[in-house]
Amino acid sequence: LAGACIVASQAYYALYVMTVDPAGPAVPSLSNGFDLVAIALFIGLMASLARFRHASVLSRVRYIIDALSVSFIATVAVYALVIDPWYTSLGVTTAGPRVLASIYPVLGGHLLFGTLRYVVGSRLSRWRSWERFVVLGLGCLSAGLVAWPLWYASAHRGFGRPFAAAPSEALWLAGLLFVLGASIYRH
């Protein structure tokens, strides 16, 4: 499902670039909505690999509330300390790109931390091969999300020329290929 959301996101983006505006849709757009749903599904995938089913319902609810609180605080901190000064200097004045540039790295950090803590740290020696591909894919997707503000600054404001956007795109592609490889290997 997460892969289908990514495909829908990229199809919408590509269609928009080809038919409406070569610069791409405004941020946020339907493409970003599909991306956020995919991120939520990937976080769910990570949680399913973490073996949370042994925890009580109360422990799970507390974990979710704690994670949401940390996400909110981290998003505000990233916005205030990094995105606001940087994007102001680039001339990005609209709220949508600024908010997404604060949210994406935090979600990427959650996905990366969760993957390392709950998946890699828990049972590395007993992994099956397809699980290693999933972890590699989630790690690449996480790093690509953390670098999203750089991608936006490059793609929409010319920051660092087109080369600054390349690492994010390469990480996203590699992540999706690893997850696809894991699903093929698993089945």
Buried (B, 14 or more C-beta within 10 A) or exposed (E): EBBEBBEBBBEBBEEBEEEEEEEBBEBBBEBBBBBBBBBEBBBEBBBEBBEEEEEEEEEEEEEEEEBEEBBEEBBEEBBEEBBBEBBEEBEBEEEEBBBBBBBBBBBBBBBBBBBBEBBBEEEEEEBEEBBBBBBBBBBBBBBBBBBBBBBBBBBBBEBEEEEBBEBBBBBBEBBBBBBEBBBEBEE
